Amino acid sequence: MELNEKKIHILKIAEKLFAEKGFDGTSIRTIAKAADINIAMVSYYFGSKEKLLEGILLFRSTDFKMEFENILASSKSYFEKLNEIVTLIIQRIHRNRHIYKIVNFEYSNNNREINFDGYNNQKKENASLIQNFIKEGQDAGFFSKNINTSLIFATIIGTYFHIYYNKKYYMKNFDLQNEKEVDNFIVATLIPHIQQTIKALLTNEN
């Protein structure tokens, strides 16, 4: 899907409204009004609300490769790059956490006419970037070869989503009073913990 400035504007407005009101609670009319355009333009560009959600998913996932390649192009060590990769993944997911919540719900909704093929293909490509990086580190002797590289990505994002979907418990457990403190906890505590966990996995010789 080619994106111009107008399409990106509509996608960002729709994303914000989906996050605030839910997918079912957001109408095309509401999106058009918030974007200050007529309904016909939304239909012209995307065709339906389902296609809008598909567009948001692709829009948010396609620039990961560019950011990832910028990390790989640096002269830093494998472990420094690994830390930056984990930070990149968690910060992106946390920044877009509301739309991910909608996606996870809609993904399991068999009655919805949403095509997740493009999104799944992009996720697969992004996961393969991480697997290839780990393999290079293995070949260079920095990472253990006794590791299931296909589960590393799942370990990173799974840890985050466990915290997010049990946020009330962790806010109480870590005495977090508001969303700003949650954001600080993600950066100061959760990201370093995941970095440490992934490095331990990749250097474990058992």
Secondary structure, DSSP 8 states (H G I E B T S, - for coil): ----HHHHHHHHHHHHHHHHH-STT--HHHHHHHHTS-HHHHHHHHSSHHHHHHHHHHHHHTTHHHHHHHHHTSS--HHHHHHHHHHHHHHHHHHTHHHHHHHHHHHT-TTS----HHHHHHHHHHHHHHHHHHHHHHHTTSS-SSS-GGGHHHHHHHHHHHHHHTHHHHHHHTT--SHHHHHHHIIIIIHHHHHHHHHHHHH---
